[in-house]
Amino acid sequence: VIVGRLFNKSMALGFCALLMWSMMSLLMSELAAMPIFQMTACIFSTTFLVVATKLTLKKQWGRVKQPLWIWALGAAGICGSDFCYIAAFKHVPPAHIDFIDYLWPFLIILLSSMLPKEKLTFPQIIGGLFCVLGVYFLLVASGKSLFSMSITYAKGYAFALSGALAWSIYSIVSRTVRSRIPVEMYGMYAGIGAVSSFAMHYRTESWQVPTLYESSLIGLTGIFGLAYMLWDTSVRTGNFKLLSLLAYFTPIMSVTFLVLAGKQDFSLYLVLACFWVICGVVVGSLDWEALSKKRSGQFSVKVHEKSAIDTDAPLDIIEKIVK
């Protein structure tokens, strides 16, 4: 029975999504030489075409009939976050990007605390300090000294942090309606991102003919864009708590793939950064009040994973504003 609960179809979709996200850094590091807008245009186009094909074959285009503000919000949040994440690979070692990007769970908590009926708790503050400590070790790893920090990668860190902020803001604003939005909308957001990227590529870049290897990686990365849909479906029907816990290991798996592929040198600073970022996210995300009360030995995670996750406090005010 236990095995059946852990390894059913819904959980398999979640595992696949986590595996895809953990491999994204490795794929992007191989494509870093391509023009940024050309790369994002091709990746977004692949994701859109896959979803559009599904909608056409099943005659389900009516599912993406949504209010205009949902289209705009999703395109800005999803595509903006992905663009910043991809752009960071032009300036920063890939392992660093994952750690910076993975600050988004704490950023969601921090930004949510500024809303009505929300507050920042002591464990969340401690979790935030742990995350900052982890980022510090990344900076130290660049400077090669415990008390010297390199700013060589400042631009890349800015992109990675902007991506985390974009996703955090999108998650907060959309959390009251996310469960009602069909997963196919992720493909439509990618379509908007593709058109925007092609326009920017035409104005600012020259077309670089990709090799067969690069074309294959672009196609694979575009397919990996479906991870949003897989994860969304999984958390709606699967074991959300287990998936949430497993999500904490995504940056660890990502760095492991990079080290094994020779894309990232193994170092003590990298281990420390990984440890403190994960600790910070876990400490800041757990509902310690519920844990202390030992309500049937269960707990809840108060962060928005990259999916349809609702938190305790409603955001009716934000929903009225965006409407």
BELCOR-V794396 format. One record per pair of residues at least 12 apart in sequence whose C-alpha atoms are under 7 Angstrom apart, sorted by the first residue. I is the first residue (numbers start at 1). J is the second residue. D is the distance in whole Angstrom. If there is no record, write none. Layout:
I&J&D / I&J&D
//
This chain:
10&234&5 / 10&237&6 / 10&238&5 / 11&234&6 / 11&238&5 / 11&239&7 / 13&230&5 / 13&231&6 / 13&234&6 / 14&230&6 / 14&231&5 / 14&234&5 / 14&243&7 / 17&227&4 / 17&230&6 / 17&231&6 / 18&247&7 / 18&250&6 / 20&224&6 / 20&227&6 / 22&250&5 / 22&251&6 / 22&253&6 / 22&254&4 / 23&254&6 / 23&257&7 / 25&94&6 / 25&254&7 / 26&257&7 / 26&258&6 / 27&217&7 / 27&221&7 / 28&86&7 / 28&89&7 / 29&89&7 / 29&94&6 / 31&214&7 / 32&89&6 / 32&90&6 / 35&205&7 / 36&87&6 / 37&197&5 / 37&198&7 / 37&200&6 / 37&201&5 / 38&197&7 / 38&198&7 / 38&201&6 / 40&83&7 / 40&194&7 / 40&197&6 / 41&193&7 / 41&194&4 / 41&197&5 / 41&198&5 / 42&194&7 / 42&218&7 / 43&218&6 / 43&219&7 / 43&221&6 / 43&222&4 / 44&190&5 / 44&191&6 / 44&193&6 / 44&194&5 / 44&222&6 / 45&190&7 / 45&191&6 / 45&194&5 / 46&219&6 / 46&222&5 / 46&223&7 / 47&187&6 / 47&190&6 / 47&222&5 / 47&223&6 / 47&225&6 / 47&226&7 / 48&187&5 / 48&188&6 / 48&190&5 / 48&191&5 / 51&184&7 / 51&187&5 / 63&182&7 / 64&184&7 / 64&185&6 / 69&322&7 / 69&323&7 / 71&189&7 / 74&189&6 / 75&189&5 / 75&192&6 / 75&193&7 / 77&166&6 / 77&167&6 / 77&170&5 / 78&167&7 / 78&189&7 / 79&189&7 / 79&190&7 / 79&193&6 / 80&163&7 / 80&166&6 / 81&163&4 / 81&164&7 / 81&166&5 / 81&167&6 / 82&163&7 / 84&159&5 / 84&160&6 / 84&162&6 / 84&163&5 / 85&159&7 / 85&160&5 / 85&163&6 / 87&159&7 / 88&156&4 / 88&157&7 / 88&159&5 / 88&160&6 / 91&153&6 / 91&155&7 / 91&156&5 / 92&153&5 / 92&156&5 / 95&255&6 / 95&264&7 / 96&138&7 / 97&160&6 / 98&251&6 / 99&251&7 / 99&277&7 / 100&135&7 / 100&160&6 / 100&161&6 / 101&160&5 / 101&161&6 / 101&163&7 / 101&164&5 / 103&164&7 / 104&164&5 / 104&165&7 / 104&168&6 / 105&281&6 / 105&303&6 / 105&304&7 / 106&128&6 / 106&281&6 / 106&284&7 / 107&165&7 / 107&168&6 / 108&168&5 / 108&172&7 / 108&303&7 / 109&303&7 / 117&313&7 / 123&283&6 / 123&284&6 / 124&283&7 / 124&284&4 / 124&285&7 / 126&284&7 / 127&280&4 / 127&281&6 / 127&283&5 / 127&284&4 / 128&280&6 / 128&284&7 / 130&276&5 / 130&277&6 / 130&279&7 / 130&280&5 / 131&276&6 / 131&277&4 / 131&280&5 / 133&276&6 / 134&272&7 / 134&273&4 / 134&274&7 / 134&276&5 / 134&277&5 / 135&273&6 / 137&269&6 / 137&272&7 / 137&273&5 / 138&269&7 / 138&270&7 / 138&273&6 / 141&269&6 / 171&304&6 / 173&318&6 / 175&308&7 / 175&309&7 / 175&310&6 / 176&310&7 / 176&314&7 / 176&315&6 / 178&308&5 / 179&308&5 / 183&229&5 / 183&232&7 / 186&229&7 / 228&306&7 / 228&307&7 / 231&307&6 / 232&307&4 / 232&308&6 / 248&278&6 / 252&274&7 / 285&301&6 / 285&302&5 / 285&303&6 / 286&300&6 / 286&301&5 / 286&302&6 / 287&299&6 / 287&300&6 / 287&301&6 / 287&302&7
//
